[in-house]
Amino acid sequence: MFTSVLMIEKALTSADVEFVATLHGDEEVSFHVLLQPRGDQADRLLRAIDDVALGELDEAARERETPEGEEAKGFGERALEVSLQALNAAGHDATGRLVEDHPLDALKTLVEETGADEVIVLTDPHYVEEFFHRDWASRARHKVGVPVLKLFSHSKA
């Protein structure tokens, strides 16, 4: 069985599930999902810049309304549960947890614990972080010791 660690920032859509579930053809895949709830004010600024870069000015103005920190934990727990149910319904073994602190440390630990074959980072585009190679996928490639695949989710957060 192929083992993937899937790092996400919001609930998987049905299109996302199909996307990651078909990456390895008919091979049986188990998923270990890490979900990072929204971060702090610095993250809000980067998200607003990304929205402006995409021409989504209304979204940039609403970034302040997005729950963060402890308030976001409940949203994260529900998003994780929805994602795990969707992967299980698609016939895959899936477990998961919320990232409480440092996402890349949690990712490295989970890769080691599970003996993962790969990491899939599935997020919305983060142009500022990607330009400076500070996005999760770029940083994980130097930390986890397995191939890291970066994919964009099929819906806007």
C-alpha positions, 0 to 999 in steps of 0.5 A: 500500500502506498502511503501519502501525507496530505497537508491541507488548509481547508476541507477537501472538495469532491474534486480534490478527493478525486484529484488526490485519489487518482494520482496513483492509478489503481494502486491502493493509497492510505492518507494521513491528513494534516490540516493547518487552521488559519494563522495569525495577522501576518497570514491575513496580510499575505492572504490579502496580497494574494487576493489583490494579485488575483484581482479579487479585491472584495476577498481582500477586504473580507480577510478580517472576517476570517476566523483565526487562532483559537476561533479557527480551531472549531472550523479546522476540526470540522474541515478535517472531519469532512475531509476524512469522511470524503476520503473514506467514502472514496474507498481510502484509509484516511486518518488525520489531525490538526496542526497545533503549532509548527506545521513543518515540524508536524509534517516531518514527524508524521512522515517519520511515524507513518513511513510515508512514501510522499507528501502532497501539499494541497492549498490555494495559491499563495503567490507571495510565499511561493515567489520567495519559496516560503510556502509549505511545499518549498520548505518541506522539500528540504525537511521531510526526506520524501518527494513533495508534490504541490497541488492547488485545491479546486475551490477558493477558501 
